[in-house]
Amino acid sequence: MTTKKVTIVGAGNTGATMAQILGATGIADVVLLDIVEGLPQGKALDIAQSQPWTGSSSKILGTNNWSDSADSDVIVVTSGVARKPGMTREDLLGTNAGIVRSVVSEATNQSPNAILVVFANPMDAMCHVALDTCNWDPARVIGQGGMLDTARYRTFISMETGASVRDVSAWVLGGHTEATMVPLVSNATVGGVPLTSLLPQKQIQALVERTKGGGAEIVGLLKTGSAFVAPAVATIEMVKSILYNENRLLPACALLDGQFGGIKDAYVGVPLSLGSDGIASIYDMPVSNDELDAIQAAGEAVKELVSVTPQ
């Protein structure tokens, strides 16, 4: 059996945590790549030295050379400027667009058959930048956003209801910005019981608003950084579904072609089936009229953001 290979571009907190989690599973060899000399090498060595206790035999390579990433099955793009207090994801647009173009060009030249998972912010717009750069089938260019936002929503529901997070079923669709994400209330349940039967509307609305500001809340607490553990875990769940060809139904960002009331040519967070060829299917999940309006507005918002993205 051929060993799978995953390249993670960007050896910051998020990229290194992804490498650590993936390496511990033993399901793929990992290349941790960064432009800063010594950074990926040092973090990769640290991760490798944990393997006697994790029991994994995966190879972990830290490098500054793109050639080491050749023939990867999955490429995860985490590189970019992280948010600082007071910054929105949109503030990162110009800087990160240039970084993503450069990274995707190099990565896809080395691994023309890979699946590309985009993590850089503003994620919805960066998916468009990545797709325009590589000109691949859109099914092979996927954004991570909804995975993280959904995890936050489920966590907050668990905290408010006192139920195990394992029993919470809830989705966040739409965009990956505070203004455009859509935490779904209409089909959120806890152990099969509708959320609306468990909490009053005012408390549910507070949950929704906290979810929308989930990233900014952590940025505000950390002062000098942003979230990295939950984002890393969420991304690796996507990678595992691709490598194992699990076709899991996950909330992630895809280029739509008429779904959710006719959204076209916009990367939006939706329920999708993710396997070895990338996106196998996109599901038009039933939502309320207000939620559908908000998802469609997210599609228009990302188109507007893309239109002002520096070329």
C-alpha positions in Angstrom: 0.0 0.0 0.0 1.4 3.4 -1.0 1.9 5.8 1.9 -0.2 8.9 1.7 1.5 12.3 1.8 0.2 15.6 3.1 1.9 19.0 2.8 1.0 21.7 5.3 2.2 25.1 4.1 2.9 27.4 7.0 4.6 26.3 10.2 3.0 28.7 12.6 0.9 27.5 15.5 -1.9 26.2 13.3 0.2 24.5 10.7 2.4 22.9 13.3 -0.6 21.7 15.3 -2.1 20.2 12.2 1.2 18.4 11.5 1.3 17.1 15.1 -2.3 15.8 15.0 -1.9 14.2 11.6 1.5 12.7 12.4 0.1 11.1 15.6 -2.6 9.3 13.5 0.0 7.6 11.4 -2.2 7.7 8.3 0.2 9.9 6.2 3.7 11.2 5.9 3.7 14.9 6.6 5.7 17.7 5.0 5.7 21.0 7.0 6.9 23.8 4.8 7.6 27.4 5.5 9.8 30.2 4.1 11.4 30.9 7.6 14.7 28.9 7.8 14.8 26.6 10.7 11.1 27.0 11.8 9.6 24.0 10.0 12.7 21.9 10.7 12.6 22.6 14.4 8.9 22.0 14.8 9.0 18.8 12.6 11.8 17.5 14.8 9.9 18.2 17.9 6.9 16.4 16.5 9.0 13.4 15.4 10.4 13.1 18.9 6.8 12.6 20.2 6.3 9.5 18.1 7.9 7.0 20.4 4.9 7.7 22.7 2.2 8.2 20.1 3.2 5.0 18.4 3.1 6.5 14.9 5.6 5.6 12.1 4.7 8.6 9.9 7.7 10.5 8.5 7.6 14.2 9.5 9.8 16.5 7.4 10.3 20.2 8.0 11.6 22.1 5.0 12.0 25.3 3.1 12.1 23.6 -0.3 9.0 23.1 -2.4 10.5 20.1 -4.1 10.1 18.2 -0.9 6.3 18.6 -1.2 6.2 16.8 -4.6 3.4 14.3 -5.3 1.4 15.2 -2.2 -2.2 13.8 -1.9 -3.4 16.8 0.0 -2.0 20.3 0.4 -3.3 22.5 3.3 -2.6 26.2 2.9 -2.3 27.9 6.3 0.2 30.5 5.3 -0.7 34.1 5.7 -0.8 36.9 8.2 -2.8 36.1 11.4 -5.4 38.4 12.8 -4.5 40.9 15.6 -7.0 42.5 18.0 -9.3 44.8 16.2 -8.7 43.3 12.8 -11.4 41.6 10.7 -10.7 38.8 8.3 -11.4 41.3 5.5 -8.5 43.4 6.7 -6.2 40.6 5.7 -7.4 40.6 2.1 -4.6 42.3 0.2 -1.7 40.8 2.1 -2.9 37.2 2.1 -4.1 37.2 -1.5 -0.5 37.7 -2.6 0.7 35.0 -0.3 -1.9 32.5 -1.4 -1.2 33.1 -5.1 2.5 32.4 -4.6 1.9 29.3 -2.4 -0.7 27.7 -4.6 1.3 28.3 -7.7 4.3 26.5 -6.2 2.3 23.7 -4.5 0.2 22.8 -7.5 3.2 22.7 -9.8 4.8 20.1 -7.4 1.6 18.1 -6.8 -0.8 18.5 -9.8 -3.1 15.7 -8.6 -3.6 16.9 -5.1 -6.6 18.1 -3.2 -6.2 21.7 -2.0 -7.6 22.7 1.4 -7.6 26.5 2.0 -7.3 27.8 5.5 -5.9 31.3 5.0 -8.2 34.2 5.7 -10.4 35.8 4.5 -11.1 32.1 3.7 -14.0 32.5 1.2 -12.2 35.0 -0.9 -8.9 33.1 -0.6 -10.6 30.0 -2.1 -11.4 32.1 -5.2 -7.7 33.3 -5.3 -6.5 29.7 -5.1 -8.9 28.4 -7.8 -8.0 31.2 -10.1 -4.3 30.5 -9.6 -4.4 26.7 -10.2 -7.4 26.6 -12.6 -8.3 23.1 -11.2 -11.7 21.4 -11.0 -13.5 23.3 -8.2 -14.2 20.0 -6.5 -10.5 19.8 -5.7 -10.3 23.3 -4.0 -12.1 23.4 -0.7 -12.3 25.9 2.1 -12.2 24.9 5.8 -14.3 27.7 7.3 -17.6 25.9 8.2 -15.8 23.1 10.0 -14.4 25.5 12.6 -17.5 27.7 13.0 -19.7 24.6 13.4 -17.4 23.3 16.1 -17.7 26.6 18.0 -21.5 26.6 17.6 -21.8 23.0 18.9 -19.4 23.8 21.8 -21.5 26.9 22.9 -24.7 24.9 22.6 -23.2 22.2 24.8 -22.1 24.8 27.4 -25.6 26.4 27.5 -27.6 23.2 27.6 -25.3 21.2 29.8 -25.4 18.3 27.4 -22.5 16.4 26.0 -21.1 18.1 22.9 -21.3 14.6 21.3 -25.1 14.8 21.3 -25.2 18.3 19.7 -26.1 18.4 16.0 -25.8 21.9 14.5 -24.4 23.5 11.4 -22.9 26.8 10.4 -23.2 27.6 6.7 -22.7 30.8 4.7 -19.5 32.8 5.0 -16.5 32.6 7.3 -16.7 36.2 8.5 -18.6 37.6 11.4 -21.0 39.4 9.1 -21.7 36.4 6.8 -21.7 33.2 8.8 -25.1 31.6 9.3 -25.5 29.4 12.4 -28.6 27.4 11.7 -31.2 27.3 14.4 -34.0 25.7 12.4 -32.4 22.2 12.4 -30.1 22.4 15.5 -30.8 19.5 17.9 -29.4 18.1 21.1 -29.9 14.3 21.3 -32.6 14.7 18.6 -34.5 17.3 20.6 -34.8 20.7 18.8 -32.7 23.4 20.3 -35.8 25.7 20.2 -37.4 23.3 22.7 -34.5 23.5 25.1 -33.6 27.1 25.2 -35.5 30.4 25.0 -35.1 32.5 21.9 -33.1 35.2 23.6 -30.5 32.6 24.8 -30.4 31.0 21.4 -29.7 34.4 19.8 -26.9 35.0 22.2 -25.4 31.6 21.2 -25.7 32.6 17.5 -23.9 35.9 18.1 -21.2 34.3 20.2 -20.6 31.9 17.4 -20.2 34.7 14.9 -17.7 36.4 17.1 -16.0 33.1 18.2 -12.7 33.9 16.5 -12.6 37.5 17.7 -13.3 36.4 21.2 -10.2 34.2 21.3 -8.1 36.9 19.6 -9.2 39.4 22.3 -8.2 37.0 25.1 -4.9 35.9 23.6 -3.9 39.5 22.7 -1.0 38.5 20.5 -2.4 35.6 18.4 -5.5 33.7 17.3 -7.0 30.3 17.7 -5.0 27.3 16.5 -6.0 24.1 18.2 -9.7 23.9 17.1 -8.9 25.1 13.6 -6.2 22.5 13.3 -8.4 19.6 14.5 -11.2 20.7 12.2 -8.9 20.8 9.2 -7.4 17.4 9.9 -10.9 15.9 10.0 -11.3 17.1 6.4 -7.9 15.7 5.5 -8.8 12.3 7.0 -12.1 12.1 5.1 -10.1 12.7 1.9 -7.3 10.3 2.6 -9.7 7.5 3.8 -12.2 8.3 1.0 -14.8 8.4 3.8 -17.2 10.7 1.9 -18.2 12.3 5.2 -20.9 14.9 5.2 -19.1 18.0 6.5 -19.7 21.8 6.6 -17.0 23.3 4.4 -16.6 25.9 1.7 -17.4 25.0 -2.0 -17.9 26.8 -5.3 -21.7 26.7 -5.8 -23.5 26.2 -9.1 -27.1 27.0 -8.4 -27.5 25.5 -4.9 -29.3 27.2 -2.1 -31.7 29.2 -4.2 -29.5 29.8 -7.2 -26.1 30.9 -5.8 -23.6 30.6 -8.6 -19.8 31.2 -8.9 -19.3 32.0 -5.2 -17.5 30.0 -2.5 -20.0 29.5 0.3 -20.0 27.2 3.4 -22.4 24.3 2.7 -22.9 20.6 3.6 -20.7 18.6 1.3 -19.5 15.0 0.9 -15.7 14.9 1.0 -13.7 11.9 -0.4 -10.5 11.1 -2.3 -11.5 13.1 -5.3 -12.4 16.1 -3.3 -16.0 17.2 -3.2 -18.3 14.3 -4.2 -21.6 16.1 -3.6 -23.1 19.3 -2.3 -26.3 19.0 -0.3 -29.1 21.6 -0.4 -30.0 21.3 3.3 -33.5 22.5 4.2 -33.3 25.8 6.1 -35.7 28.5 7.1 -36.5 31.4 4.8 -34.5 33.8 6.9 -31.5 31.4 6.9 -31.7 31.0 3.2 -31.7 34.8 2.7 -28.6 35.0 4.9 -26.8 32.3 3.0 -27.6 34.0 -0.3 -26.3 37.3 1.1 -23.1 35.5 2.1 -22.7 34.5 -1.6 -23.1 38.1 -2.7 -20.7 39.3 -0.1 -17.9 37.0 -1.1 -18.4 38.0 -4.8 -18.1 41.6 -3.7 -14.9 40.8 -1.7 -13.4 39.0 -4.7 -14.1 41.9 -6.9 -11.9 44.2 -4.8 -9.2 41.6 -4.2 -5.8 43.0 -5.5 -4.6 41.1 -8.5 
